[in-house]
Structure formats: structure tokens, C-alpha cells
Amino acid sequence: MTDMPRHSHAAGGADSGQQVPAEVHTRPLWVTVSVVIAVALVLAFVVLHLAGGGMGSHG
């Protein structure tokens, strides 16, 4: 297997037109999807709570 060249900002950074191989990912897709769903649920809870329909009465 060949070694991939190391990318640095000084030599061939993002402005050089080089593309990162498709195999290089920052995180798995399921992690990104889970975070998006969790943020959407938290935002929905906050909106419902601030709108007055959130927690209900505890008494």
C-alpha cells in the first residue's frame, strides 16, 4: 500500500486545488446523524417549553 502524502497549510493546503480522497472522513456518518437528531430534539423541547406547553403541572 502506498503512503498518502501529508497535507500542510504551507505546502499544498486547501487553496492548492488538491482533493482529499473519499476514504478520509472526519467522523462516521451515524455520529453526525445522531448529533443532528439530538440537537433537533433539544430545540423542540426548548421551543415547546417556552411556548407554555412544555412541562405541564406538577401538582
mmCIF file as Biopython writes it, N, C-alpha, C and O atoms, coordinates in Angstrom:
data_model
#
loop_
_atom_site.group_PDB
_atom_site.id
_atom_site.type_symbol
_atom_site.label_atom_id
_atom_site.label_alt_id
_atom_site.label_comp_id
_atom_site.label_asym_id
_atom_site.label_entity_id
_atom_site.label_seq_id
_atom_site.pdbx_PDB_ins_code
_atom_site.Cartn_x
_atom_site.Cartn_y
_atom_site.Cartn_z
_atom_site.occupancy
_atom_site.B_iso_or_equiv
_atom_site.auth_seq_id
_atom_site.auth_asym_id
_atom_site.pdbx_PDB_model_num
ATOM 1   N N  . MET A ? 1  ? 0.850   -1.168 0.000  1.0 0.0 1  A 1 
ATOM 2   C CA . MET A ? 1  ? 0.000   0.000  0.000  1.0 0.0 1  A 1 
ATOM 3   C C  . MET A ? 1  ? 0.901   1.238  0.000  1.0 0.0 1  A 1 
ATOM 4   O O  . MET A ? 1  ? 1.908   1.273  0.707  1.0 0.0 1  A 1 
ATOM 5   N N  . THR A ? 2  ? 0.549   2.225  -0.772 1.0 0.0 2  A 1 
ATOM 6   C CA . THR A ? 2  ? 1.368   3.431  -0.840 1.0 0.0 2  A 1 
ATOM 7   C C  . THR A ? 2  ? 1.008   4.385  0.279  1.0 0.0 2  A 1 
ATOM 8   O O  . THR A ? 2  ? -0.135  4.420  0.734  1.0 0.0 2  A 1 
ATOM 9   N N  . ASP A ? 3  ? 1.980   5.154  0.717  1.0 0.0 3  A 1 
ATOM 10  C CA . ASP A ? 3  ? 1.728   6.150  1.749  1.0 0.0 3  A 1 
ATOM 11  C C  . ASP A ? 3  ? 1.094   7.376  1.138  1.0 0.0 3  A 1 
ATOM 12  O O  . ASP A ? 3  ? 1.492   7.827  0.064  1.0 0.0 3  A 1 
ATOM 13  N N  . MET A ? 4  ? 0.094   7.917  1.834  1.0 0.0 4  A 1 
ATOM 14  C CA . MET A ? 4  ? -0.556  9.150  1.392  1.0 0.0 4  A 1 
ATOM 15  C C  . MET A ? 4  ? 0.328   10.324 1.786  1.0 0.0 4  A 1 
ATOM 16  O O  . MET A ? 4  ? 0.890   10.325 2.881  1.0 0.0 4  A 1 
ATOM 17  N N  . PRO A ? 5  ? 0.465   11.325 0.918  1.0 0.0 5  A 1 
ATOM 18  C CA . PRO A ? 5  ? 1.262   12.489 1.292  1.0 0.0 5  A 1 
ATOM 19  C C  . PRO A ? 5  ? 0.598   13.263 2.420  1.0 0.0 5  A 1 
ATOM 20  O O  . PRO A ? 5  ? -0.626  13.386 2.468  1.0 0.0 5  A 1 
ATOM 21  N N  . ARG A ? 6  ? 1.412   13.780 3.318  1.0 0.0 6  A 1 
ATOM 22  C CA . ARG A ? 6  ? 0.884   14.578 4.420  1.0 0.0 6  A 1 
ATOM 23  C C  . ARG A ? 6  ? 0.587   15.980 3.903  1.0 0.0 6  A 1 
ATOM 24  O O  . ARG A ? 6  ? 1.406   16.594 3.219  1.0 0.0 6  A 1 
ATOM 25  N N  . HIS A ? 7  ? -0.602  16.475 4.245  1.0 0.0 7  A 1 
ATOM 26  C CA . HIS A ? 7  ? -1.017  17.798 3.795  1.0 0.0 7  A 1 
ATOM 27  C C  . HIS A ? 7  ? -0.689  18.810 4.874  1.0 0.0 7  A 1 
ATOM 28  O O  . HIS A ? 7  ? -0.969  18.591 6.052  1.0 0.0 7  A 1 
ATOM 29  N N  . SER A ? 8  ? -0.101  19.908 4.470  1.0 0.0 8  A 1 
ATOM 30  C CA . SER A ? 8  ? 0.131   21.004 5.402  1.0 0.0 8  A 1 
ATOM 31  C C  . SER A ? 8  ? -0.342  22.288 4.746  1.0 0.0 8  A 1 
ATOM 32  O O  . SER A ? 8  ? -0.473  22.365 3.524  1.0 0.0 8  A 1 
ATOM 33  N N  . HIS A ? 9  ? -0.595  23.287 5.565  1.0 0.0 9  A 1 
ATOM 34  C CA . HIS A ? 9  ? -1.087  24.557 5.025  1.0 0.0 9  A 1 
ATOM 35  C C  . HIS A ? 9  ? -0.014  25.263 4.209  1.0 0.0 9  A 1 
ATOM 36  O O  . HIS A ? 9  ? -0.336  26.011 3.286  1.0 0.0 9  A 1 
ATOM 37  N N  . ALA A ? 10 ? 1.246   25.041 4.529  1.0 0.0 10 A 1 
ATOM 38  C CA . ALA A ? 10 ? 2.330   25.717 3.825  1.0 0.0 10 A 1 
ATOM 39  C C  . ALA A ? 10 ? 2.532   25.129 2.427  1.0 0.0 10 A 1 
ATOM 40  O O  . ALA A ? 10 ? 2.757   25.868 1.468  1.0 0.0 10 A 1 
ATOM 41  N N  . ALA A ? 11 ? 2.452   23.811 2.310  1.0 0.0 11 A 1 
ATOM 42  C CA . ALA A ? 11 ? 2.703   23.176 1.015  1.0 0.0 11 A 1 
ATOM 43  C C  . ALA A ? 11 ? 1.469   22.402 0.580  1.0 0.0 11 A 1 
ATOM 44  O O  . ALA A ? 11 ? 1.235   21.288 1.049  1.0 0.0 11 A 1 
ATOM 45  N N  . GLY A ? 12 ? 0.684   22.983 -0.310 1.0 0.0 12 A 1 
ATOM 46  C CA . GLY A ? 12 ? -0.460  22.273 -0.856 1.0 0.0 12 A 1 
ATOM 47  C C  . GLY A ? 12 ? -1.642  22.224 0.073  1.0 0.0 12 A 1 
ATOM 48  O O  . GLY A ? 12 ? -2.232  21.160 0.259  1.0 0.0 12 A 1 
ATOM 49  N N  . GLY A ? 13 ? -2.003  23.326 0.653  1.0 0.0 13 A 1 
ATOM 50  C CA . GLY A ? 13 ? -3.149  23.375 1.559  1.0 0.0 13 A 1 
ATOM 51  C C  . GLY A ? 13 ? -4.458  23.361 0.803  1.0 0.0 13 A 1 
ATOM 52  O O  . GLY A ? 13 ? -4.524  22.855 -0.318 1.0 0.0 13 A 1 
ATOM 53  N N  . ALA A ? 14 ? -5.489  23.905 1.394  1.0 0.0 14 A 1 
ATOM 54  C CA . ALA A ? 14 ? -6.829  23.871 0.819  1.0 0.0 14 A 1 
ATOM 55  C C  . ALA A ? 14 ? -6.933  24.691 -0.467 1.0 0.0 14 A 1 
ATOM 56  O O  . ALA A ? 14 ? -7.804  24.423 -1.294 1.0 0.0 14 A 1 
ATOM 57  N N  . ASP A ? 15 ? -6.059  25.686 -0.651 1.0 0.0 15 A 1 
ATOM 58  C CA . ASP A ? 15 ? -6.145  26.550 -1.822 1.0 0.0 15 A 1 
ATOM 59  C C  . ASP A ? 15 ? -5.380  26.000 -3.018 1.0 0.0 15 A 1 
ATOM 60  O O  . ASP A ? 15 ? -5.381  26.622 -4.081 1.0 0.0 15 A 1 
ATOM 61  N N  . SER A ? 16 ? -4.730  24.857 -2.875 1.0 0.0 16 A 1 
ATOM 62  C CA . SER A ? 16 ? -3.884  24.356 -3.950 1.0 0.0 16 A 1 
ATOM 63  C C  . SER A ? 16 ? -4.667  23.586 -5.004 1.0 0.0 16 A 1 
ATOM 64  O O  . SER A ? 16 ? -4.107  23.252 -6.048 1.0 0.0 16 A 1 
ATOM 65  N N  . GLY A ? 17 ? -5.942  23.294 -4.767 1.0 0.0 17 A 1 
ATOM 66  C CA . GLY A ? 17 ? -6.736  22.567 -5.729 1.0 0.0 17 A 1 
ATOM 67  C C  . GLY A ? 17 ? -6.664  21.063 -5.555 1.0 0.0 17 A 1 
ATOM 68  O O  . GLY A ? 17 ? -7.322  20.334 -6.297 1.0 0.0 17 A 1 
ATOM 69  N N  . GLN A ? 18 ? -5.888  20.573 -4.600 1.0 0.0 18 A 1 
ATOM 70  C CA . GLN A ? 18 ? -5.809  19.139 -4.355 1.0 0.0 18 A 1 
ATOM 71  C C  . GLN A ? 18 ? -7.060  18.677 -3.634 1.0 0.0 18 A 1 
ATOM 72  O O  . GLN A ? 18 ? -7.589  19.372 -2.767 1.0 0.0 18 A 1 
ATOM 73  N N  . GLN A ? 19 ? -7.523  17.493 -4.005 1.0 0.0 19 A 1 
ATOM 74  C CA . GLN A ? 19 ? -8.721  16.952 -3.374 1.0 0.0 19 A 1 
ATOM 75  C C  . GLN A ? 19 ? -8.330  15.880 -2.370 1.0 0.0 19 A 1 
ATOM 76  O O  . GLN A ? 19 ? -7.393  15.112 -2.589 1.0 0.0 19 A 1 
ATOM 77  N N  . VAL A ? 20 ? -9.058  15.843 -1.274 1.0 0.0 20 A 1 
ATOM 78  C CA . VAL A ? 20 ? -8.840  14.822 -0.264 1.0 0.0 20 A 1 
ATOM 79  C C  . VAL A ? 20 ? -9.523  13.548 -0.737 1.0 0.0 20 A 1 
ATOM 80  O O  . VAL A ? 20 ? -10.645 13.610 -1.239 1.0 0.0 20 A 1 
ATOM 81  N N  . PRO A ? 21 ? -8.878  12.394 -0.590 1.0 0.0 21 A 1 
ATOM 82  C CA . PRO A ? 21 ? -9.504  11.143 -1.027 1.0 0.0 21 A 1 
ATOM 83  C C  . PRO A ? 21 ? -10.825 10.890 -0.313 1.0 0.0 21 A 1 
ATOM 84  O O  . PRO A ? 21 ? -11.010 11.319 0.826  1.0 0.0 21 A 1 
ATOM 85  N N  . ALA A ? 22 ? -11.745 10.193 -0.979 1.0 0.0 22 A 1 
ATOM 86  C CA . ALA A ? 22 ? -13.065 9.940  -0.422 1.0 0.0 22 A 1 
ATOM 87  C C  . ALA A ? 22 ? -13.006 9.070  0.825  1.0 0.0 22 A 1 
ATOM 88  O O  . ALA A ? 22 ? -13.932 9.095  1.635  1.0 0.0 22 A 1 
ATOM 89  N N  . GLU A ? 23 ? -11.922 8.293  0.996  1.0 0.0 23 A 1 
ATOM 90  C CA . GLU A ? 23 ? -11.815 7.408  2.145  1.0 0.0 23 A 1 
ATOM 91  C C  . GLU A ? 23 ? -11.536 8.154  3.444  1.0 0.0 23 A 1 
ATOM 92  O O  . GLU A ? 23 ? -11.707 7.586  4.523  1.0 0.0 23 A 1 
ATOM 93  N N  . VAL A ? 24 ? -11.113 9.406  3.366  1.0 0.0 24 A 1 
ATOM 94  C CA . VAL A ? 24 ? -10.760 10.174 4.559  1.0 0.0 24 A 1 
ATOM 95  C C  . VAL A ? 24 ? -12.007 10.878 5.078  1.0 0.0 24 A 1 
ATOM 96  O O  . VAL A ? 24 ? -12.564 11.745 4.403  1.0 0.0 24 A 1 
ATOM 97  N N  . HIS A ? 25 ? -12.447 10.501 6.287  1.0 0.0 25 A 1 
ATOM 98  C CA . HIS A ? 25 ? -13.624 11.095 6.903  1.0 0.0 25 A 1 
ATOM 99  C C  . HIS A ? 25 ? -13.222 11.636 8.268  1.0 0.0 25 A 1 
ATOM 100 O O  . HIS A ? 25 ? -12.338 11.090 8.927  1.0 0.0 25 A 1 
ATOM 101 N N  . THR A ? 26 ? -13.876 12.705 8.682  1.0 0.0 26 A 1 
ATOM 102 C CA . THR A ? 26 ? -13.581 13.238 9.999  1.0 0.0 26 A 1 
ATOM 103 C C  . THR A ? 26 ? -14.283 12.434 11.080 1.0 0.0 26 A 1 
ATOM 104 O O  . THR A ? 26 ? -13.735 12.260 12.168 1.0 0.0 26 A 1 
ATOM 105 N N  . ARG A ? 27 ? -15.481 11.942 10.804 1.0 0.0 27 A 1 
ATOM 106 C CA . ARG A ? 27 ? -16.227 11.113 11.758 1.0 0.0 27 A 1 
ATOM 107 C C  . ARG A ? 27 ? -17.229 10.275 10.982 1.0 0.0 27 A 1 
ATOM 108 O O  . ARG A ? 27 ? -17.602 10.633 9.864  1.0 0.0 27 A 1 
ATOM 109 N N  . PRO A ? 28 ? -17.672 9.156  11.565 1.0 0.0 28 A 1 
ATOM 110 C CA . PRO A ? 28 ? -18.649 8.324  10.852 1.0 0.0 28 A 1 
ATOM 111 C C  . PRO A ? 28 ? -19.968 9.062  10.639 1.0 0.0 28 A 1 
ATOM 112 O O  . PRO A ? 28 ? -20.323 9.961  11.401 1.0 0.0 28 A 1 
ATOM 113 N N  . LEU A ? 29 ? -20.674 8.671  9.605  1.0 0.0 29 A 1 
ATOM 114 C CA . LEU A ? 29 ? -21.946 9.317  9.267  1.0 0.0 29 A 1 
ATOM 115 C C  . LEU A ? 29 ? -22.974 9.138  10.367 1.0 0.0 29 A 1 
ATOM 116 O O  . LEU A ? 29 ? -23.757 10.053 10.622 1.0 0.0 29 A 1 
ATOM 117 N N  . TRP A ? 30 ? -22.997 7.982  11.032 1.0 0.0 30 A 1 
ATOM 118 C CA . TRP A ? 30 ? -24.004 7.742  12.061 1.0 0.0 30 A 1 
ATOM 119 C C  . TRP A ? 30 ? -23.827 8.692  13.243 1.0 0.0 30 A 1 
ATOM 120 O O  . TRP A ? 30 ? -24.803 9.036  13.909 1.0 0.0 30 A 1 
ATOM 121 N N  . VAL A ? 31 ? -22.594 9.118  13.508 1.0 0.0 31 A 1 
ATOM 122 C CA . VAL A ? 31 ? -22.355 10.069 14.592 1.0 0.0 31 A 1 
ATOM 123 C C  . VAL A ? 31 ? -22.947 11.420 14.225 1.0 0.0 31 A 1 
ATOM 124 O O  . VAL A ? 31 ? -23.605 12.054 15.049 1.0 0.0 31 A 1 
ATOM 125 N N  . THR A ? 32 ? -22.721 11.861 13.007 1.0 0.0 32 A 1 
ATOM 126 C CA . THR A ? 32 ? -23.254 13.141 12.546 1.0 0.0 32 A 1 
ATOM 127 C C  . THR A ? 32 ? -24.784 13.130 12.570 1.0 0.0 32 A 1 
ATOM 128 O O  . THR A ? 32 ? -25.407 14.096 13.011 1.0 0.0 32 A 1 
ATOM 129 N N  . VAL A ? 33 ? -25.385 12.041 12.095 1.0 0.0 33 A 1 
ATOM 130 C CA . VAL A ? 33 ? -26.846 11.938 12.082 1.0 0.0 33 A 1 
ATOM 131 C C  . VAL A ? 33 ? -27.389 11.946 13.508 1.0 0.0 33 A 1 
ATOM 132 O O  . VAL A ? 33 ? -28.394 12.600 13.786 1.0 0.0 33 A 1 
ATOM 133 N N  . SER A ? 34 ? -26.729 11.223 14.413 1.0 0.0 34 A 1 
ATOM 134 C CA . SER A ? 34 ? -27.175 11.190 15.813 1.0 0.0 34 A 1 
ATOM 135 C C  . SER A ? 34 ? -27.114 12.564 16.462 1.0 0.0 34 A 1 
ATOM 136 O O  . SER A ? 34 ? -28.019 12.941 17.206 1.0 0.0 34 A 1 
ATOM 137 N N  . VAL A ? 35 ? -26.062 13.308 16.189 1.0 0.0 35 A 1 
ATOM 138 C CA . VAL A ? 35 ? -25.929 14.653 16.754 1.0 0.0 35 A 1 
ATOM 139 C C  . VAL A ? 35 ? -27.014 15.567 16.208 1.0 0.0 35 A 1 
ATOM 140 O O  . VAL A ? 35 ? -27.598 16.343 16.965 1.0 0.0 35 A 1 
ATOM 141 N N  . VAL A ? 36 ? -27.295 15.494 14.922 1.0 0.0 36 A 1 
ATOM 142 C CA . VAL A ? 36 ? -28.340 16.327 14.321 1.0 0.0 36 A 1 
ATOM 143 C C  . VAL A ? 36 ? -29.701 16.009 14.936 1.0 0.0 36 A 1 
ATOM 144 O O  . VAL A ? 36 ? -30.473 16.918 15.240 1.0 0.0 36 A 1 
ATOM 145 N N  . ILE A ? 37 ? -29.996 14.728 15.121 1.0 0.0 37 A 1 
ATOM 146 C CA . ILE A ? 37 ? -31.274 14.336 15.727 1.0 0.0 37 A 1 
ATOM 147 C C  . ILE A ? 37 ? -31.353 14.809 17.169 1.0 0.0 37 A 1 
ATOM 148 O O  . ILE A ? 37 ? -32.394 15.309 17.597 1.0 0.0 37 A 1 
ATOM 149 N N  . ALA A ? 38 ? -30.269 14.659 17.927 1.0 0.0 38 A 1 
ATOM 150 C CA . ALA A ? 38 ? -30.263 15.093 19.330 1.0 0.0 38 A 1 
ATOM 151 C C  . ALA A ? 38 ? -30.464 16.602 19.442 1.0 0.0 38 A 1 
ATOM 152 O O  . ALA A ? 38 ? -31.214 17.063 20.302 1.0 0.0 38 A 1 
ATOM 153 N N  . VAL A ? 39 ? -29.807 17.370 18.587 1.0 0.0 39 A 1 
ATOM 154 C CA . VAL A ? 39 ? -29.966 18.825 18.612 1.0 0.0 39 A 1 
ATOM 155 C C  . VAL A ? 39 ? -31.400 19.201 18.242 1.0 0.0 39 A 1 
ATOM 156 O O  . VAL A ? 39 ? -31.970 20.106 18.852 1.0 0.0 39 A 1 
ATOM 157 N N  . ALA A ? 40 ? -31.992 18.527 17.262 1.0 0.0 40 A 1 
ATOM 158 C CA . ALA A ? 40 ? -33.373 18.815 16.873 1.0 0.0 40 A 1 
ATOM 159 C C  . ALA A ? 40 ? -34.341 18.521 18.020 1.0 0.0 40 A 1 
ATOM 160 O O  . ALA A ? 40 ? -35.282 19.283 18.240 1.0 0.0 40 A 1 
ATOM 161 N N  . LEU A ? 41 ? -34.122 17.427 18.750 1.0 0.0 41 A 1 
ATOM 162 C CA . LEU A ? 41 ? -34.988 17.095 19.879 1.0 0.0 41 A 1 
ATOM 163 C C  . LEU A ? 41 ? -34.859 18.110 21.011 1.0 0.0 41 A 1 
ATOM 164 O O  . LEU A ? 41 ? -35.859 18.500 21.614 1.0 0.0 41 A 1 
ATOM 165 N N  . VAL A ? 42 ? -33.640 18.534 21.299 1.0 0.0 42 A 1 
ATOM 166 C CA . VAL A ? 42 ? -33.437 19.540 22.342 1.0 0.0 42 A 1 
ATOM 167 C C  . VAL A ? 42 ? -34.098 20.860 21.955 1.0 0.0 42 A 1 
ATOM 168 O O  . VAL A ? 42 ? -34.752 21.495 22.782 1.0 0.0 42 A 1 
ATOM 169 N N  . LEU A ? 43 ? -33.931 21.267 20.710 1.0 0.0 43 A 1 
ATOM 170 C CA . LEU A ? 43 ? -34.560 22.504 20.253 1.0 0.0 43 A 1 
ATOM 171 C C  . LEU A ? 43 ? -36.081 22.410 20.307 1.0 0.0 43 A 1 
ATOM 172 O O  . LEU A ? 43 ? -36.746 23.376 20.680 1.0 0.0 43 A 1 
ATOM 173 N N  . ALA A ? 44 ? -36.633 21.266 19.942 1.0 0.0 44 A 1 
ATOM 174 C CA . ALA A ? 44 ? -38.086 21.088 20.009 1.0 0.0 44 A 1 
ATOM 175 C C  . ALA A ? 44 ? -38.566 21.173 21.459 1.0 0.0 44 A 1 
ATOM 176 O O  . ALA A ? 44 ? -39.599 21.786 21.731 1.0 0.0 44 A 1 
ATOM 177 N N  . PHE A ? 45 ? -37.831 20.567 22.387 1.0 0.0 45 A 1 
ATOM 178 C CA . PHE A ? 45 ? -38.189 20.630 23.800 1.0 0.0 45 A 1 
ATOM 179 C C  . PHE A ? 45 ? -38.156 22.067 24.304 1.0 0.0 45 A 1 
ATOM 180 O O  . PHE A ? 45 ? -39.070 22.503 25.004 1.0 0.0 45 A 1 
ATOM 181 N N  . VAL A ? 46 ? -37.115 22.798 23.953 1.0 0.0 46 A 1 
ATOM 182 C CA . VAL A ? 46 ? -36.987 24.188 24.406 1.0 0.0 46 A 1 
ATOM 183 C C  . VAL A ? 46 ? -38.112 25.038 23.835 1.0 0.0 46 A 1 
ATOM 184 O O  . VAL A ? 46 ? -38.702 25.840 24.559 1.0 0.0 46 A 1 
ATOM 185 N N  . VAL A ? 47 ? -38.418 24.883 22.573 1.0 0.0 47 A 1 
ATOM 186 C CA . VAL A ? 47 ? -39.486 25.673 21.956 1.0 0.0 47 A 1 
ATOM 187 C C  . VAL A ? 47 ? -40.827 25.354 22.606 1.0 0.0 47 A 1 
ATOM 188 O O  . VAL A ? 47 ? -41.592 26.267 22.916 1.0 0.0 47 A 1 
ATOM 189 N N  . LEU A ? 48 ? -41.121 24.082 22.816 1.0 0.0 48 A 1 
ATOM 190 C CA . LEU A ? 48 ? -42.386 23.708 23.457 1.0 0.0 48 A 1 
ATOM 191 C C  . LEU A ? 48 ? -42.451 24.221 24.897 1.0 0.0 48 A 1 
ATOM 192 O O  . LEU A ? 48 ? -43.500 24.679 25.348 1.0 0.0 48 A 1 
ATOM 193 N N  . HIS A ? 49 ? -41.349 24.145 25.602 1.0 0.0 49 A 1 
ATOM 194 C CA . HIS A ? 49 ? -41.333 24.603 26.988 1.0 0.0 49 A 1 
ATOM 195 C C  . HIS A ? 49 ? -41.537 26.116 27.067 1.0 0.0 49 A 1 
ATOM 196 O O  . HIS A ? 49 ? -42.294 26.590 27.914 1.0 0.0 49 A 1 
ATOM 197 N N  . LEU A ? 50 ? -40.878 26.873 26.201 1.0 0.0 50 A 1 
ATOM 198 C CA . LEU A ? 50 ? -41.015 28.323 26.203 1.0 0.0 50 A 1 
ATOM 199 C C  . LEU A ? 50 ? -42.383 28.760 25.683 1.0 0.0 50 A 1 
ATOM 200 O O  . LEU A ? 50 ? -42.853 29.842 26.035 1.0 0.0 50 A 1 
ATOM 201 N N  . ALA A ? 51 ? -43.025 27.947 24.860 1.0 0.0 51 A 1 
ATOM 202 C CA . ALA A ? 51 ? -44.338 28.283 24.334 1.0 0.0 51 A 1 
ATOM 203 C C  . ALA A ? 51 ? -45.454 28.015 25.348 1.0 0.0 51 A 1 
ATOM 204 O O  . ALA A ? 51 ? -46.607 28.380 25.114 1.0 0.0 51 A 1 
ATOM 205 N N  . GLY A ? 52 ? -45.117 27.384 26.460 1.0 0.0 52 A 1 
ATOM 206 C CA . GLY A ? 52 ? -46.108 27.159 27.502 1.0 0.0 52 A 1 
ATOM 207 C C  . GLY A ? 52 ? -46.680 25.765 27.532 1.0 0.0 52 A 1 
ATOM 208 O O  . GLY A ? 52 ? -47.476 25.472 28.424 1.0 0.0 52 A 1 
ATOM 209 N N  . GLY A ? 53 ? -46.335 24.905 26.636 1.0 0.0 53 A 1 
ATOM 210 C CA . GLY A ? 53 ? -46.889 23.573 26.629 1.0 0.0 53 A 1 
ATOM 211 C C  . GLY A ? 53 ? -45.918 22.503 27.081 1.0 0.0 53 A 1 
ATOM 212 O O  . GLY A ? 53 ? -46.163 21.313 26.885 1.0 0.0 53 A 1 
ATOM 213 N N  . GLY A ? 54 ? -44.822 22.917 27.681 1.0 0.0 54 A 1 
ATOM 214 C CA . GLY A ? 54 ? -43.727 22.008 27.990 1.0 0.0 54 A 1 
ATOM 215 C C  . GLY A ? 54 ? -43.945 21.041 29.121 1.0 0.0 54 A 1 
ATOM 216 O O  . GLY A ? 54 ? -44.315 19.896 28.864 1.0 0.0 54 A 1 
ATOM 217 N N  . MET A ? 55 ? -43.736 21.436 30.366 1.0 0.0 55 A 1 
ATOM 218 C CA . MET A ? 55 ? -43.657 20.522 31.484 1.0 0.0 55 A 1 
ATOM 219 C C  . MET A ? 55 ? -45.028 20.163 32.085 1.0 0.0 55 A 1 
ATOM 220 O O  . MET A ? 55 ? -45.138 19.132 32.748 1.0 0.0 55 A 1 
ATOM 221 N N  . GLY A ? 56 ? -46.025 20.938 31.885 1.0 0.0 56 A 1 
ATOM 222 C CA . GLY A ? 56 ? -47.318 20.673 32.472 1.0 0.0 56 A 1 
ATOM 223 C C  . GLY A ? 56 ? -47.310 21.019 33.971 1.0 0.0 56 A 1 
ATOM 224 O O  . GLY A ? 56 ? -46.349 21.603 34.471 1.0 0.0 56 A 1 
ATOM 225 N N  . SER A ? 57 ? -48.368 20.662 34.667 1.0 0.0 57 A 1 
ATOM 226 C CA . SER A ? 57 ? -48.402 20.984 36.101 1.0 0.0 57 A 1 
ATOM 227 C C  . SER A ? 57 ? -47.919 19.789 36.904 1.0 0.0 57 A 1 
ATOM 228 O O  . SER A ? 57 ? -48.182 18.639 36.553 1.0 0.0 57 A 1 
ATOM 229 N N  . HIS A ? 58 ? -47.218 20.075 37.977 1.0 0.0 58 A 1 
ATOM 230 C CA . HIS A ? 58 ? -46.657 19.037 38.822 1.0 0.0 58 A 1 
ATOM 231 C C  . HIS A ? 58 ? -47.416 18.959 40.146 1.0 0.0 58 A 1 
ATOM 232 O O  . HIS A ? 58 ? -46.837 18.546 41.151 1.0 0.0 58 A 1 
ATOM 233 N N  . GLY A ? 59 ? -48.634 19.325 40.175 1.0 0.0 59 A 1 
ATOM 234 C CA . GLY A ? 59 ? -49.305 19.353 41.460 1.0 0.0 59 A 1 
ATOM 235 C C  . GLY A ? 59 ? -50.645 18.843 41.368 1.0 0.0 59 A 1 
ATOM 236 O O  . GLY A ? 59 ? -51.357 18.796 42.371 1.0 0.0 59 A 1 
#
